[in-house]
Amino acid sequence: MSVEYNKDLPFSQQWLDANQPYFWHMSNILCLLDSQVYVRYASVNRFLPKGLKPSCGIWYACGILRGMTGEGTLHKDASDYHCDFNVNTAWGDFTTAKMVFWELKITVEVQKGEAIFFILRILTHNATDIQGGVRNVVDAFVHENVLIWKDRQHEKATGYLRGGPKRKRRKIELEDLRTMVTRESSSEGIGKAPENIQEGDSSGTDKEMETLYHREVLEEEKEDEDEN
């Protein structure tokens, strides 16, 4: 968890708890928009230490920007996954604002309560022309390093790195890998997630990803047999 999250406890966790319906509603929309990205995010769950779950639906973190009244700074979010669809939702007493996407040369008007999905890593963007009051934003995202870590765990389980050349696999059961990851995390000083996150409902994601994972392993074994 972030420094800000720990500093604001218990209110930060209370806020996350209260907004889980929002995050899962947006996660379901992401699944409709891009099922491959959704599955890519969800696949991380299979390798997390026991009891640890994402904080924001299918997304692993979120940032909150408060008190915006003027033009925002042009920027990209360089740490995000390069295929990442973030979801950006605004609230406050403002009535409308504009999001500018500079490479696309377009401006999108966004009203209070509306959500917008876009790839923050590759699009230079900022908010401008905020009308009627103060604008606050919550932005849910997945950093690239989370998925790099997941791919390394996948390599331990299957013997090859996602997207890399295939090698002979070492057979590691997922439960053994979970135990290994939990032990490694504990030795590195990574704290446990709050109880409500540890025991939260995965909404069927674990079963879905278990099926996909084992299907992928079986397909890879068949390919190796054909090659040999």
Buried (B, 14 or more C-beta within 10 A) or exposed (E): BEEEBEEEEEEBBEBBEEBBEBBBEBBBBBBEEBEEBBBBBBBBBBBBBEBBBBBBBBBBBBBEBEEBEEBBEEEBBEBBBEBBBBBBBBBBEBEBBBBBBEEEEEEBEBEBEBBBBBBBBBBEBBBEEBEEEEBBBBBBBBBBEBBEBBBEBBBBBBBBBBEEEEEEBEEBEBEEBBEBBBEEBEEEEBEBBBEEBEEBEEBEBEEBBEEBBEEBBEEBEEEBEEEE
